């Protein structure tokens, strides 16, 4: 009698989609959140690279008259940077390669499993 009851449950496939989703769902969502954070990191790095390139070019050419010194070039780089980081710094120096601007930023990531910080650095020199 009890073997007949267990045989009835083995043939029943109701609820298998819910069990499969319970197994695959967290992994899928973790991958999706990771892809979004990776895209945000790439955007932040490319924005930092763009900011130092434009600042070095502005300081070297001084087209609009807004980049006349290293301090104004640093201010211009901070204005052009559109990354999500609130902790960025720029340094501008005149070197043998020309006008060099270096930028550093730290991106903070709040994962479910913990927090992480990703340091980024970009350098550009315009002759």
N, C-alpha and C positions, 0 to 999 in steps of 0.2 A: 504494500500500500504506500509506504513512504518512498519507495523507488519510483513509483508512478508520479508522485508529486514533484520530485526532482527532475524527472524527464520532461515534465511540462515546463519547468523554468528554463531548461537548457534550450529548448526550441523557441522560446520567446525572445524577440530582439527589440522590444520596445525600450526606449531610453538609451540606446547605444550612442546616438548622436550627442546626447548630453554628456556622457562619459568621455567620448572622444574629444569634445570641446573642453572639458575640464582638464584633460591631459595636454592638448595642443594649444589651447587659448592663452595661458600665461607665457608660454614660449614665444608665440606669435606677437603678443602685445609687447613683450620685452624687446623683440627685434625691431618692432615699429618705433618704439621710443628711442632705441639706440640709433636708428636711421635718422630720426629727427634731430637728435643731439649731434650726430656727426655732420649733418648739413649745417647746423648752427655754428659748429666749430669751423668748418670750411669757410662759411660766410664771414665769420669774425676774422680769420687769418687773412683772407683776401682783402677785406676792408682795411686791415692794418697795413698790408703791403701797398695797397692803393694810396693810403694816406701818406706814407713815407715817400713814395715815388712822386706824388704831386707836390709835397712840401719841398723836396729837394729841387724839383724843377722850378717851382715858384721862387725859391731863394736864389737859384742860379740865374734865372732870366729876369726876375723882378718885373714882370710884364705889367701887372696892375698896381705896382707900388705898395703892395700889402706885405711883402716879404723882404724887408730891408736888412734884417739882422737875424742872428740865430734864435733869439727869443720870439720874434714875430713868426719865424718859420715853425717853431714848436707850437705856437698858438694856432697857426694855420693847419698843421697836421692834426691837432686835437679837434679842430672844427670839421675837418674832412672825414675823420674816422667815424664810421657808423656801426661799429660792432657793439655787441650787447654788454661788454665789460665796462664796469665803472672804474676799474683800477688800471689805467693806461698811463704811460709816460713816454715822452719823446725827447730826444737829445739831438741837437744840430751842431755839427762841427765843420770846419773848413779843413780838408785834408788834401793829400797829394792827388787824389782821384777827382777832386772837385768839392762840391758841397754835399756833405753826407748827413743823412737824417736816419736815426735809428729809433725804432719804436718797440716798446714792450707792453704786453697786456696779459692779464690773467683772467681766464674764463672759469667761472665757478659752475659746477654741475651738481645738482642735487638728485641723486639716484634714489631708488627705493631702498637699496642695500647700503647706501652711505653717500658721503659727499666727496667730491674730487675737485681739484683745481688743475687747470691745464695752462702752463705758461707758453706764451707765444712771443716770438721776436722776429722783426723784419728790418732790413737795412737797404737803403737805396743811396746811390751816389750819382750826382748829375754833374758832368763836366762843364 
